Amino acid sequence: MLLHRSGTKRFHHPVIGDVSFAYEVMELSADTGLTLTAYSPEPGSSSHDSVALLASWAATLDERPQDASSPHRRP
């Protein structure tokens, strides 16, 4: 089986649109076939800016007072 160990992956997010992430796959010695994949946007790229915007938006949602009827209520 051919497995790409690193590269670029594109995603489409419904709020921020198309973003690209560099990725790297690392094998974990705990179990045969177990891997960890790390994704990160290139610093200074439009994808980095879009992800930062999404993170700040999510943080703003966490800071708002929420009532029991809110669909975004956190337990």
Jmol script that loads the backbone (N, CA, C; Angstrom):
load data "model"
ATOM      1  N   MET A   1       0.838  -1.176   0.000  1.00  0.00           N
ATOM      2  CA  MET A   1       0.000   0.000   0.000  1.00  0.00           C
ATOM      3  C   MET A   1       0.888   1.247   0.000  1.00  0.00           C
ATOM      4  N   LEU A   2       0.633   2.156  -0.928  1.00  0.00           N
ATOM      5  CA  LEU A   2       1.393   3.392  -1.025  1.00  0.00           C
ATOM      6  C   LEU A   2       0.727   4.439  -0.140  1.00  0.00           C
ATOM      7  N   LEU A   3       1.511   5.008   0.765  1.00  0.00           N
ATOM      8  CA  LEU A   3       0.981   6.010   1.676  1.00  0.00           C
ATOM      9  C   LEU A   3       1.817   7.276   1.541  1.00  0.00           C
ATOM     10  N   HIS A   4       1.167   8.381   1.265  1.00  0.00           N
ATOM     11  CA  HIS A   4       1.878   9.660   1.182  1.00  0.00           C
ATOM     12  C   HIS A   4       2.222  10.102   2.599  1.00  0.00           C
ATOM     13  N   ARG A   5       3.467  10.413   2.842  1.00  0.00           N
ATOM     14  CA  ARG A   5       3.939  10.802   4.178  1.00  0.00           C
ATOM     15  C   ARG A   5       3.839  12.300   4.429  1.00  0.00           C
ATOM     16  N   SER A   6       3.797  13.085   3.357  1.00  0.00           N
ATOM     17  CA  SER A   6       3.672  14.532   3.497  1.00  0.00           C
ATOM     18  C   SER A   6       3.117  15.096   2.197  1.00  0.00           C
ATOM     19  N   GLY A   7       2.620  16.304   2.289  1.00  0.00           N
ATOM     20  CA  GLY A   7       2.069  16.931   1.098  1.00  0.00           C
ATOM     21  C   GLY A   7       1.144  18.069   1.466  1.00  0.00           C
ATOM     22  N   THR A   8       0.254  18.379   0.549  1.00  0.00           N
ATOM     23  CA  THR A   8      -0.731  19.440   0.749  1.00  0.00           C
ATOM     24  C   THR A   8      -2.118  18.861   0.530  1.00  0.00           C
ATOM     25  N   LYS A   9      -3.022  19.209   1.411  1.00  0.00           N
ATOM     26  CA  LYS A   9      -4.410  18.738   1.320  1.00  0.00           C
ATOM     27  C   LYS A   9      -5.317  19.956   1.285  1.00  0.00           C
ATOM     28  N   ARG A  10      -6.263  19.955   0.357  1.00  0.00           N
ATOM     29  CA  ARG A  10      -7.242  21.042   0.249  1.00  0.00           C
ATOM     30  C   ARG A  10      -8.571  20.589   0.857  1.00  0.00           C
ATOM     31  N   PHE A  11      -9.208  21.507   1.554  1.00  0.00           N
ATOM     32  CA  PHE A  11     -10.514  21.253   2.156  1.00  0.00           C
ATOM     33  C   PHE A  11     -11.447  22.395   1.770  1.00  0.00           C
ATOM     34  N   HIS A  12     -12.734  22.105   1.797  1.00  0.00           N
ATOM     35  CA  HIS A  12     -13.735  23.165   1.637  1.00  0.00           C
ATOM     36  C   HIS A  12     -14.522  23.238   2.936  1.00  0.00           C
ATOM     37  N   HIS A  13     -14.489  24.402   3.565  1.00  0.00           N
ATOM     38  CA  HIS A  13     -15.234  24.630   4.800  1.00  0.00           C
ATOM     39  C   HIS A  13     -16.440  25.504   4.465  1.00  0.00           C
ATOM     40  N   PRO A  14     -17.627  25.199   5.029  1.00  0.00           N
ATOM     41  CA  PRO A  14     -18.826  25.957   4.654  1.00  0.00           C
ATOM     42  C   PRO A  14     -18.786  27.435   5.049  1.00  0.00           C
ATOM     43  N   VAL A  15     -17.970  27.822   6.015  1.00  0.00           N
ATOM     44  CA  VAL A  15     -17.909  29.222   6.440  1.00  0.00           C
ATOM     45  C   VAL A  15     -16.739  29.959   5.796  1.00  0.00           C
ATOM     46  N   ILE A  16     -15.552  29.375   5.814  1.00  0.00           N
ATOM     47  CA  ILE A  16     -14.358  30.081   5.339  1.00  0.00           C
ATOM     48  C   ILE A  16     -13.947  29.713   3.916  1.00  0.00           C
ATOM     49  N   GLY A  17     -14.621  28.745   3.325  1.00  0.00           N
ATOM     50  CA  GLY A  17     -14.338  28.375   1.934  1.00  0.00           C
ATOM     51  C   GLY A  17     -13.177  27.402   1.797  1.00  0.00           C
ATOM     52  N   ASP A  18     -12.453  27.510   0.695  1.00  0.00           N
ATOM     53  CA  ASP A  18     -11.352  26.595   0.395  1.00  0.00           C
ATOM     54  C   ASP A  18     -10.102  26.975   1.183  1.00  0.00           C
ATOM     55  N   VAL A  19      -9.489  25.981   1.799  1.00  0.00           N
ATOM     56  CA  VAL A  19      -8.248  26.176   2.541  1.00  0.00           C
ATOM     57  C   VAL A  19      -7.292  25.037   2.203  1.00  0.00           C
ATOM     58  N   SER A  20      -6.003  25.322   2.294  1.00  0.00           N
ATOM     59  CA  SER A  20      -4.965  24.319   2.047  1.00  0.00           C
ATOM     60  C   SER A  20      -4.117  24.151   3.294  1.00  0.00           C
ATOM     61  N   PHE A  21      -3.781  22.909   3.584  1.00  0.00           N
ATOM     62  CA  PHE A  21      -2.953  22.590   4.738  1.00  0.00           C
ATOM     63  C   PHE A  21      -1.795  21.711   4.295  1.00  0.00           C
ATOM     64  N   ALA A  22      -0.615  21.996   4.824  1.00  0.00           N
ATOM     65  CA  ALA A  22       0.499  21.066   4.686  1.00  0.00           C
ATOM     66  C   ALA A  22       0.232  19.956   5.699  1.00  0.00           C
ATOM     67  N   TYR A  23       0.599  18.723   5.351  1.00  0.00           N
ATOM     68  CA  TYR A  23       0.415  17.640   6.303  1.00  0.00           C
ATOM     69  C   TYR A  23       1.639  16.752   6.352  1.00  0.00           C
ATOM     70  N   GLU A  24       1.772  16.071   7.484  1.00  0.00           N
ATOM     71  CA  GLU A  24       2.844  15.097   7.658  1.00  0.00           C
ATOM     72  C   GLU A  24       2.283  13.922   8.443  1.00  0.00           C
ATOM     73  N   VAL A  25       2.551  12.726   7.951  1.00  0.00           N
ATOM     74  CA  VAL A  25       2.092  11.499   8.596  1.00  0.00           C
ATOM     75  C   VAL A  25       3.261  10.898   9.374  1.00  0.00           C
ATOM     76  N   MET A  26       3.016  10.573  10.627  1.00  0.00           N
ATOM     77  CA  MET A  26       4.051   9.982  11.468  1.00  0.00           C
ATOM     78  C   MET A  26       3.565   8.635  11.990  1.00  0.00           C
ATOM     79  N   GLU A  27       4.392   7.627  11.874  1.00  0.00           N
ATOM     80  CA  GLU A  27       4.048   6.322  12.422  1.00  0.00           C
ATOM     81  C   GLU A  27       4.265   6.330  13.929  1.00  0.00           C
ATOM     82  N   LEU A  28       3.350   5.713  14.652  1.00  0.00           N
ATOM     83  CA  LEU A  28       3.459   5.603  16.104  1.00  0.00           C
ATOM     84  C   LEU A  28       3.845   4.173  16.450  1.00  0.00           C
ATOM     85  N   SER A  29       4.799   4.029  17.321  1.00  0.00           N
ATOM     86  CA  SER A  29       5.319   2.696  17.627  1.00  0.00           C
ATOM     87  C   SER A  29       4.408   1.904  18.572  1.00  0.00           C
ATOM     88  N   ALA A  30       3.369   2.508  19.084  1.00  0.00           N
ATOM     89  CA  ALA A  30       2.492   1.829  20.039  1.00  0.00           C
ATOM     90  C   ALA A  30       1.770   0.630  19.431  1.00  0.00           C
ATOM     91  N   ASP A  31       1.474   0.693  18.122  1.00  0.00           N
ATOM     92  CA  ASP A  31       0.726  -0.377  17.476  1.00  0.00           C
ATOM     93  C   ASP A  31       1.041  -0.367  15.978  1.00  0.00           C
ATOM     94  N   THR A  32       1.157  -1.517  15.390  1.00  0.00           N
ATOM     95  CA  THR A  32       1.437  -1.613  13.958  1.00  0.00           C
ATOM     96  C   THR A  32       0.320  -0.950  13.162  1.00  0.00           C
ATOM     97  N   GLY A  33       0.706  -0.081  12.240  1.00  0.00           N
ATOM     98  CA  GLY A  33      -0.265   0.590  11.391  1.00  0.00           C
ATOM     99  C   GLY A  33      -0.874   1.846  11.992  1.00  0.00           C
ATOM    100  N   LEU A  34      -0.526   2.173  13.222  1.00  0.00           N
ATOM    101  CA  LEU A  34      -1.070   3.361  13.882  1.00  0.00           C
ATOM    102  C   LEU A  34      -0.270   4.585  13.434  1.00  0.00           C
ATOM    103  N   THR A  35      -0.972   5.607  12.945  1.00  0.00           N
ATOM    104  CA  THR A  35      -0.308   6.827  12.477  1.00  0.00           C
ATOM    105  C   THR A  35      -0.989   8.054  13.065  1.00  0.00           C
ATOM    106  N   LEU A  36      -0.258   9.136  13.067  1.00  0.00           N
ATOM    107  CA  LEU A  36      -0.763  10.437  13.480  1.00  0.00           C
ATOM    108  C   LEU A  36      -0.519  11.375  12.306  1.00  0.00           C
ATOM    109  N   THR A  37      -1.542  12.100  11.899  1.00  0.00           N
ATOM    110  CA  THR A  37      -1.400  13.053  10.805  1.00  0.00           C
ATOM    111  C   THR A  37      -1.578  14.456  11.362  1.00  0.00           C
ATOM    112  N   ALA A  38      -0.577  15.306  11.129  1.00  0.00           N
ATOM    113  CA  ALA A  38      -0.621  16.698  11.576  1.00  0.00           C
ATOM    114  C   ALA A  38      -0.862  17.598  10.367  1.00  0.00           C
ATOM    115  N   TYR A  39      -1.825  18.495  10.485  1.00  0.00           N
ATOM    116  CA  TYR A  39      -2.158  19.449   9.428  1.00  0.00           C
ATOM    117  C   TYR A  39      -1.893  20.860   9.937  1.00  0.00           C
ATOM    118  N   SER A  40      -1.342  21.717   9.095  1.00  0.00           N
ATOM    119  CA  SER A  40      -1.166  23.115   9.474  1.00  0.00           C
ATOM    120  C   SER A  40      -1.146  23.988   8.223  1.00  0.00           C
ATOM    121  N   PRO A  41      -1.798  25.162   8.313  1.00  0.00           N
ATOM    122  CA  PRO A  41      -1.748  26.074   7.167  1.00  0.00           C
ATOM    123  C   PRO A  41      -0.389  26.775   7.124  1.00  0.00           C
ATOM    124  N   GLU A  42       0.049  27.134   5.951  1.00  0.00           N
ATOM    125  CA  GLU A  42       1.319  27.846   5.786  1.00  0.00           C
ATOM    126  C   GLU A  42       1.200  29.232   6.433  1.00  0.00           C
ATOM    127  N   PRO A  43       2.135  29.591   7.340  1.00  0.00           N
ATOM    128  CA  PRO A  43       2.072  30.920   7.972  1.00  0.00           C
ATOM    129  C   PRO A  43       2.054  32.031   6.926  1.00  0.00           C
ATOM    130  N   GLY A  44       1.173  33.011   7.133  1.00  0.00           N
ATOM    131  CA  GLY A  44       1.063  34.141   6.226  1.00  0.00           C
ATOM    132  C   GLY A  44       0.207  33.898   4.995  1.00  0.00           C
ATOM    133  N   SER A  45      -0.281  32.669   4.824  1.00  0.00           N
ATOM    134  CA  SER A  45      -1.100  32.353   3.651  1.00  0.00           C
ATOM    135  C   SER A  45      -2.553  32.769   3.886  1.00  0.00           C
ATOM    136  N   SER A  46      -3.331  32.789   2.810  1.00  0.00           N
ATOM    137  CA  SER A  46      -4.761  33.099   2.952  1.00  0.00           C
ATOM    138  C   SER A  46      -5.460  32.006   3.760  1.00  0.00           C
ATOM    139  N   SER A  47      -4.981  30.767   3.669  1.00  0.00           N
ATOM    140  CA  SER A  47      -5.562  29.680   4.473  1.00  0.00           C
ATOM    141  C   SER A  47      -5.313  29.921   5.955  1.00  0.00           C
ATOM    142  N   HIS A  48      -4.105  30.392   6.284  1.00  0.00           N
ATOM    143  CA  HIS A  48      -3.771  30.703   7.677  1.00  0.00           C
ATOM    144  C   HIS A  48      -4.693  31.795   8.202  1.00  0.00           C
ATOM    145  N   ASP A  49      -4.894  32.840   7.407  1.00  0.00           N
ATOM    146  CA  ASP A  49      -5.782  33.938   7.795  1.00  0.00           C
ATOM    147  C   ASP A  49      -7.219  33.451   7.973  1.00  0.00           C
ATOM    148  N   SER A  50      -7.673  32.591   7.074  1.00  0.00           N
ATOM    149  CA  SER A  50      -9.042  32.070   7.147  1.00  0.00           C
ATOM    150  C   SER A  50      -9.251  31.215   8.396  1.00  0.00           C
ATOM    151  N   VAL A  51      -8.274  30.380   8.715  1.00  0.00           N
ATOM    152  CA  VAL A  51      -8.373  29.532   9.905  1.00  0.00           C
ATOM    153  C   VAL A  51      -8.324  30.389  11.175  1.00  0.00           C
ATOM    154  N   ALA A  52      -7.490  31.430  11.180  1.00  0.00           N
ATOM    155  CA  ALA A  52      -7.436  32.343  12.324  1.00  0.00           C
ATOM    156  C   ALA A  52      -8.777  33.042  12.521  1.00  0.00           C
ATOM    157  N   LEU A  53      -9.401  33.457  11.414  1.00  0.00           N
ATOM    158  CA  LEU A  53     -10.722  34.076  11.486  1.00  0.00           C
ATOM    159  C   LEU A  53     -11.742  33.107  12.071  1.00  0.00           C
ATOM    160  N   LEU A  54     -11.716  31.870  11.603  1.00  0.00           N
ATOM    161  CA  LEU A  54     -12.641  30.853  12.113  1.00  0.00           C
ATOM    162  C   LEU A  54     -12.398  30.602  13.606  1.00  0.00           C
ATOM    163  N   ALA A  55     -11.145  30.553  14.020  1.00  0.00           N
ATOM    164  CA  ALA A  55     -10.817  30.341  15.435  1.00  0.00           C
ATOM    165  C   ALA A  55     -11.318  31.495  16.294  1.00  0.00           C
ATOM    166  N   SER A  56     -11.163  32.731  15.804  1.00  0.00           N
ATOM    167  CA  SER A  56     -11.631  33.880  16.585  1.00  0.00           C
ATOM    168  C   SER A  56     -13.155  33.902  16.655  1.00  0.00           C
ATOM    169  N   TRP A  57     -13.801  33.486  15.585  1.00  0.00           N
ATOM    170  CA  TRP A  57     -15.259  33.405  15.582  1.00  0.00           C
ATOM    171  C   TRP A  57     -15.742  32.361  16.591  1.00  0.00           C
ATOM    172  N   ALA A  58     -15.092  31.213  16.619  1.00  0.00           N
ATOM    173  CA  ALA A  58     -15.458  30.150  17.561  1.00  0.00           C
ATOM    174  C   ALA A  58     -15.199  30.607  18.991  1.00  0.00           C
ATOM    175  N   ALA A  59     -14.107  31.318  19.239  1.00  0.00           N
ATOM    176  CA  ALA A  59     -13.805  31.819  20.578  1.00  0.00           C
ATOM    177  C   ALA A  59     -14.864  32.821  21.021  1.00  0.00           C
ATOM    178  N   THR A  60     -15.341  33.642  20.089  1.00  0.00           N
ATOM    179  CA  THR A  60     -16.396  34.603  20.405  1.00  0.00           C
ATOM    180  C   THR A  60     -17.676  33.882  20.802  1.00  0.00           C
ATOM    181  N   LEU A  61     -17.999  32.780  20.138  1.00  0.00           N
ATOM    182  CA  LEU A  61     -19.180  31.999  20.500  1.00  0.00           C
ATOM    183  C   LEU A  61     -19.049  31.435  21.909  1.00  0.00           C
ATOM    184  N   ASP A  62     -17.850  31.007  22.284  1.00  0.00           N
ATOM    185  CA  ASP A  62     -17.618  30.456  23.614  1.00  0.00           C
ATOM    186  C   ASP A  62     -17.761  31.500  24.701  1.00  0.00           C
ATOM    187  N   GLU A  63     -17.513  32.769  24.398  1.00  0.00           N
ATOM    188  CA  GLU A  63     -17.551  33.833  25.399  1.00  0.00           C
ATOM    189  C   GLU A  63     -18.955  34.382  25.636  1.00  0.00           C
ATOM    190  N   ARG A  64     -19.881  34.142  24.714  1.00  0.00           N
ATOM    191  CA  ARG A  64     -21.237  34.680  24.863  1.00  0.00           C
ATOM    192  C   ARG A  64     -21.993  33.951  25.963  1.00  0.00           C
ATOM    193  N   PRO A  65     -22.819  34.672  26.720  1.00  0.00           N
ATOM    194  CA  PRO A  65     -23.700  33.981  27.669  1.00  0.00           C
ATOM    195  C   PRO A  65     -24.689  33.120  26.883  1.00  0.00           C
ATOM    196  N   GLN A  66     -24.916  31.916  27.349  1.00  0.00           N
ATOM    197  CA  GLN A  66     -25.799  31.005  26.627  1.00  0.00           C
ATOM    198  C   GLN A  66     -26.894  30.513  27.557  1.00  0.00           C
ATOM    199  N   ASP A  67     -28.100  30.411  26.995  1.00  0.00           N
ATOM    200  CA  ASP A  67     -29.190  29.850  27.785  1.00  0.00           C
ATOM    201  C   ASP A  67     -29.449  28.417  27.338  1.00  0.00           C
ATOM    202  N   ALA A  68     -30.293  27.721  28.036  1.00  0.00           N
ATOM    203  CA  ALA A  68     -30.537  26.295  27.780  1.00  0.00           C
ATOM    204  C   ALA A  68     -31.135  26.045  26.406  1.00  0.00           C
ATOM    205  N   SER A  69     -31.775  27.046  25.802  1.00  0.00           N
ATOM    206  CA  SER A  69     -32.415  26.833  24.496  1.00  0.00           C
ATOM    207  C   SER A  69     -31.471  27.102  23.331  1.00  0.00           C
ATOM    208  N   SER A  70     -30.269  27.579  23.595  1.00  0.00           N
ATOM    209  CA  SER A  70     -29.325  27.910  22.524  1.00  0.00           C
ATOM    210  C   SER A  70     -28.836  26.657  21.827  1.00  0.00           C
ATOM    211  N   PRO A  71     -28.852  26.636  20.469  1.00  0.00           N
ATOM    212  CA  PRO A  71     -28.358  25.456  19.749  1.00  0.00           C
ATOM    213  C   PRO A  71     -26.848  25.297  19.877  1.00  0.00           C
ATOM    214  N   HIS A  72     -26.136  26.360  20.305  1.00  0.00           N
ATOM    215  CA  HIS A  72     -24.677  26.303  20.455  1.00  0.00           C
ATOM    216  C   HIS A  72     -24.253  26.148  21.902  1.00  0.00           C
ATOM    217  N   ARG A  73     -25.186  25.746  22.752  1.00  0.00           N
ATOM    218  CA  ARG A  73     -24.908  25.596  24.169  1.00  0.00           C
ATOM    219  C   ARG A  73     -23.857  24.539  24.424  1.00  0.00           C
ATOM    220  N   ARG A  74     -22.896  24.851  25.257  1.00  0.00           N
ATOM    221  CA  ARG A  74     -21.855  23.903  25.648  1.00  0.00           C
ATOM    222  C   ARG A  74     -22.248  23.268  26.971  1.00  0.00           C
ATOM    223  N   PRO A  75     -21.989  21.976  27.128  1.00  0.00           N
ATOM    224  CA  PRO A  75     -22.335  21.324  28.402  1.00  0.00           C
ATOM    225  C   PRO A  75     -21.483  21.826  29.549  1.00  0.00           C
TER     226      PRO A  75
END
end "model"
wireframe off; spacefill off
backbone 0.3
color backbone group
